[in-house]
């Protein structure tokens, strides 16, 4: 990695850690999750995502319209667990 790439990765890691802490994770848990995302981003084969990163995830109700059980009842997403989702839509993309 170049110095510029390292700087960008460091800023992204810090921003993610702060967002995770603002959402309720401890400093240690937020740091570890940001590390996992750094590793995920570095691996082009890793297509896992967090509900927390998805625009469909409703932060107020902590629900996702796509996560329902077999009777159509909403299920609580695992917002900080890396997982694959066919309906993922990156929050903040244009």
C-alpha positions in Angstrom: 0.0 0.0 0.0 1.1 3.5 -0.7 1.2 6.2 2.0 -1.9 7.7 0.5 -3.8 4.4 0.6 -2.7 3.8 4.2 -4.0 7.3 5.1 -7.3 6.7 3.4 -7.7 3.3 5.1 -6.9 4.8 8.5 -9.5 7.6 8.0 -12.1 5.1 6.9 -11.3 2.8 9.9 -11.6 5.8 12.3 -14.9 6.9 10.8 -16.3 3.4 11.0 -15.2 3.0 14.6 -16.9 6.3 15.5 -20.1 5.4 13.7 -20.2 2.0 15.5 -19.6 3.6 18.9 -22.4 6.1 18.2 -24.6 3.2 17.4 -23.9 1.6 20.7 -20.8 -0.6 20.4 -18.1 -0.3 23.0 -14.8 1.2 21.8 -13.1 -2.2 21.7 -16.0 -3.9 19.8 -16.2 -0.9 17.3 -12.4 -1.1 16.7 -12.5 -4.9 16.1 -15.5 -4.6 13.7 -13.7 -1.8 11.8 -10.7 -4.2 11.5 -12.9 -6.9 10.1 -14.3 -4.5 7.5 -10.8 -3.4 6.6 -9.9 -7.1 5.9 -13.2 -7.6 4.0 -12.5 -4.6 1.8 -9.0 -5.9 1.0 -10.4 -9.2 -0.2 -12.2 -8.9 -3.6 -13.8 -12.3 -3.0 -15.5 -11.3 0.2 -19.0 -10.1 -0.5 -20.3 -10.0 3.0 -22.0 -6.9 4.3 -23.4 -5.4 7.5 -27.1 -4.5 7.8 -25.7 -1.3 9.4 -24.2 -0.4 5.9 -27.5 -0.9 4.1 -30.0 1.9 3.2 -32.9 -0.5 3.7 -32.0 -0.9 7.3 -34.2 1.3 9.5 -32.0 2.6 12.3 -35.0 3.8 14.4 -36.9 0.5 14.4 -33.8 -1.6 13.8 -35.6 -3.5 11.2 -35.2 -4.4 7.5 -38.2 -4.9 5.2 -36.5 -7.8 3.6 -35.9 -9.7 6.8 -39.1 -11.5 7.6 -39.9 -15.0 8.8 -42.0 -17.5 6.9 -45.2 -15.8 8.1 -44.1 -12.4 7.0 -43.3 -11.1 10.5 -40.3 -8.8 10.7 -37.1 -10.2 12.1 -34.4 -8.2 13.9 -31.4 -8.0 11.6 -28.0 -8.8 12.9 -26.8 -5.3 12.2 -23.2 -5.7 13.1 -22.7 -9.3 11.8 -21.0 -9.8 8.4 -23.4 -11.7 6.2 -24.5 -12.1 2.6 -27.7 -10.4 1.5 -29.2 -10.5 -2.0 -31.1 -7.2 -1.2 -28.1 -5.2 0.1 -28.1 -1.6 -1.1 -25.1 0.4 0.1 -26.1 3.4 2.3 -24.8 6.7 1.0 -24.0 5.6 -2.6 -25.1 7.8 -5.4 
